[in-house]
Amino acid sequence: MALNKVNAYEALIEELCSLKDESILILTHVKPDGDASGSAMAMAEMLAERGCSPVIYLDDNYEGSVEYFQNKDFLVDQLVSSYDVIICLDCAIDKRLGLPKGTTLQDIEAVKVINIDHHVSNPEYGTTNLIDDQSSATCEMLTQLFRLKDVKVNLSCANNLLLGVMTDTGCYKFNNATSETFDCTGWLLEKGAEKSILVEKVYQSTPLKVMQVQSWAISNMVVLENIKLAYIKVTDDVLENYDVRVEDLDSLVDVVREIEGIELVCRLSPDGDNVRFSLRSTNEERPILPLAKLIGGGGHQLACGATMENTSIADAETKFLGYVKEVFGAW
């Protein structure tokens, strides 16, 4: 780790360890995945071990596998008007924070907002910011932070940190898994992280109906061979017919990008009156981030999310294809 980065990490862990009696709210992005939920839970566990009383407000639309690792004692379903400290984790832009409907970060009074994230597009919306786009996951960042001070890491904390690292690297299959990622993984295993349970709950417990809709998706995906792109349109009818939630289908893009000859993958799915996009690239020379930004989203060079508001799947598909042509050329 470069010296200036080490200094930034050291300054933040000192700031976190100085917290005592402050009221602390922990937030992450809407529809939290393993890294979002894992980093929120791990941060809460670490602070609680040091005598703090943090609370987490978590969007309840999360992947089913992450619930097993959540400590419900930290969760609250209502917010108060002010906190001493708000810690935002794994959220590229503040408008994507999982807050009660109609509430923004600016609506909550806070003395300090600590923003910890690994998305390159993060605009540093906190009063304190640690953005490390070279890190595979926010949970990897927290692992590095906790190692610097050798803070107490209990079993729940270790499991949640490993959950985030494993899921954001695709169980270490993706290009973002580096030597530091494996170094952090080793440290977490030494702290007691239960890798076998994580693998079972995340990768070996897929409900049959989810596997069936994955089969439907492969059969119905649209492939633009000339630009090596495939996309899937998930409609409300599909969700109803297979009795699944959008959150159950987060692995779809990872399934499709394993197909030979496919480098760019997108899933369109309904989100109330909006349409959500999950975007991936397997080629570092063809980043997906420029496409995500045109749609109105952000994230990493090779993994992004975006939302088109007040539109249908059909209209969103038309706009999406126009943006694809603009970024990747005609097919």
N, C-alpha and C positions, 0 to 999 in steps of 0.2 A: 504494500500500500504506500503510495507517494506521501512524502512528508507533510505537504499542505493538507492532504486528505486526512492523515492521522491527526493533525492538529484540530481539524474541524470535528472529527469524531470525539477526540478527547474533551474538547470544550463542551460538546453536547452531553456526554455522559456525566460530566461534572455538574452541569446544570440540572439534569434529571435527578442525580443523587442528592442534590441540595434540597429537593422538595420534601416537605414534612407535613405540615398541617393544611396546606392549600387544598381548595376544592379543585378536583381534576376530572375533566371530561375527556374521554377518548372516543374519537370518531374514525371512520374509514369510509370507503366509497360505497355507493349504492350497490345492491346485489352482491354482497361480499363473497369472494372466492376464498381459497385456502390461505393465500398470502394476506388478504385483508383481515379476515377473521383471526387468523393465526397471529398476526402482528399485534392486533388489538388485545387479544387475550394474553399474549406474552408480555406486553408492556404492563398491563394491569397486574399480572402475577408478580412481576419484578418490583413494581412500586409497592404493592401490598406487603411483600416480604420485607420492605424497608419501613413499614409502619404507616404508609399512606393509605388513603381510602378512595381510590379511583373508581369511577363508574364508566360504563360503556353504553353508548346508544348505538344500536346495530339495526340496520335495515333488515326486516324479517324475511326478505326474499333472498335466501342464500342457498348455496349448493347443499344438498342433503348430507353429504359426507362430512362437512365441517362441523355439523352440530354435535357430533359425538365428542369432539374435543373442547367444546365450549364450557366454561365455568359460569353457570347461570347466575351465580351470586353477584357477578359484576354488572349484569345487564339491568338497565332501567327502561321503562316505556314512556317516561315523560321527562322533560327537561325543565330546569329552573331558568330564570332570566339571566343569570350571570355565573361565571366560574372564574377562579383565579387563573387556571391554566386549561387550555384546550390543546390536546395532542391529536394532530391529524396524521393518519398513517395510510400509505399506499394509495393516495388519491391525487391524481395529476392536476386537477383543477377544483377549486373550492365548490363550484356549483354541482359537482358530482358527489359531494359528501352525503352520506345517508342520514338525513335529518327528517324530522316530522314534515309532512306536506305543508308547503307554504312558508317554511322556515329556511333562512339562509344563515351562513356563518356570521354575516354582519349583524344579524338580529340578536345575537347572543353577546352580551358584554363579557369581555375577557381581558385580564391584565396582560396575558401572554398567550400567543398561539405558536405552538411548536409543530413544524411541518417536516415530516420525515418520509421520503419517497425515493423511488428508483426510476421514475419516468422522466425521460429526457425533456418532455414538453412541459414539465412543472414550472410555473412562473414565479415560484417562491412567494406564496401568499401569506406566509407566517411572519411573526416577528422574529422568530428563530427558524432557520431553514437548514436542513441537511438533505441535499439532493445528490444521489450517487447513481448515475445512469449506467455505471459499469457493474453494478451489483445485480445479481440474478433476481433478487427478491427483496422486498422491504424486510422480511424476516432474516435474510442474510445480513442486512445492515444492522438490525437489532442484535444479532449474534455477535457481530464485530464490536458493537458498542458495549455489550455486557462482558465480553472477554477482556476489554481494555481495563475495566475496573474490577474484574473478577467478582461481579455481584452474584448474589445467591440466585441460582436458577433451579426452581423446583421441577418436579416431573411434568406438571401441566405446562409450565413455561417451555421446557425443552421440547415436549411433543408439539406444541403449537408453532414453535420456531421451525422445527423440522417439517411440519405440515406445509408451511409457506414456501420453504425452499424446494421441497419435493414437487409441489404442484406447479410452481412457477417455472420450473425447469423441465416439466414433463417427465418427472422421475429421472432427471439428469440426461434426457435425450436431446434437449434443445441446445443451441449454440451458446446460450447465455451461462451455461454451467462451466465455471472456470476452476482453476486450481484453488482459488480462495473459497469457492463454493464447497468443494470437497473437504477443504481444511475446516471450514465451519461445521460441516456435517460430522466430521470426526469428533470435534469438540462437543457437539450436542449428544452424540452417542455416548461419549464419556460421562456426560451429565445424566445419562439414563434414558434418553429418548428411545421410544419403543418403535423401531423401524418396522418390525413385522406387523404390528397392529395398524400402523399408518398405511402400509401397503394394502393390507386386507380391507380396511374401511374405505380407502380412496379408490383403489384400482381393482379390487376383487369382490366388490359388493354391488355391482351394477344391476338394478332391477331388470327383469325380463322385458317389461314394457319399454324401457329406455333402449335396450338392445334392438327391440323391434322397430322403434322409430328411427334408430340409426340406420337400420337396413333400408327403411323407406327413404331416408335422406340420400343414401348412396344411389339408390335407384332413380331418384328424381332430381339430382343435382344438375346444374347447367355447367357445361364445360366449354370454355373458350380456348381451344387447343393452341391457336397461334400465339397467345400470350400466356399460356400455361396457368390459366386461372379457372377455378371452380367456385360456384356459389350455390348456396342452399336457401330456399325460401320456406320458412316455417310459418304457417298460418294458424289462426285461432282454431280452424277446423281440425288441423293436424293435432294440435295440443288436446283438443276435446276427444278426438277419435282414439288416441292412444292413452288418454288420461295421464298426461305428464305436464309439468310446468316448464317454462322456458329455462329456468335455472337447472333443470335436470339434463339439459342438452348442451351444457357448456363444453363438453368434450367433443362435440360434433366437428368443430374446425380442426381439432387435433387428429381425429380419425381420417378426415379427408386429406389433410396435408401429408399423410403417409403414403398416398397413392403415387405410384411412379409417374413422373412427367408433370406433376402439379407443383407449382411453386407459390401460388397466391390463392388464398382461400378466404371466403367471406360467408357469414351466416346472417341472414336478415330474419328478424323475429319481432312479433308484436309486443308492445309495451304500453297498454292502454290505447291512447290516441296517437302514440308515437311508434317509431320503428327503430329498434336497436340493431347495431352492426357489430359483429365480432370479426376482426380482420387479422390474418396471419400471412407471413411470408417465410419461406425456407431459404431464400437466397439473399445474402447480405448485400449483394449488388443491386437488388430490386426491393428496397424498403417499402413497407406498406404505409408508413407514417404520412407521406404526402397525400395519399388517398384519404386517410382518416381525417386529416385537417380540412380537406375540401368538404367533407361531410359534416364537419363541425365537432370532431372528436380529437383524440390525441392518444399518447401512450409511448410505446417504444418503437424503434425502427422496424422491428419485425413482428410486433404484436400490439394491436390497438383496439380501441373501442370507440363507438360514436353513436349518436342518436339524432335522428331526424324527427322534428316535432310536428304534430298535427298533420299527419300524412298517412296514407294507406300503404300496404305492402307493394301494391302494383305501382303507385306513383313513386315510392321510394326506389323500387327497382329501376325505373326509367331514369331517375336522377343519378343513381349509382352507376349505371352503365355509361352515362355521359361523363361522369368523373373518371371512370376507369379508362375511357378512351383518351381523356385529357392527360392522364398520368402515364399510362402504359401503351398507348397507341391503339390503332384500330385492329380488329380481328377479322 
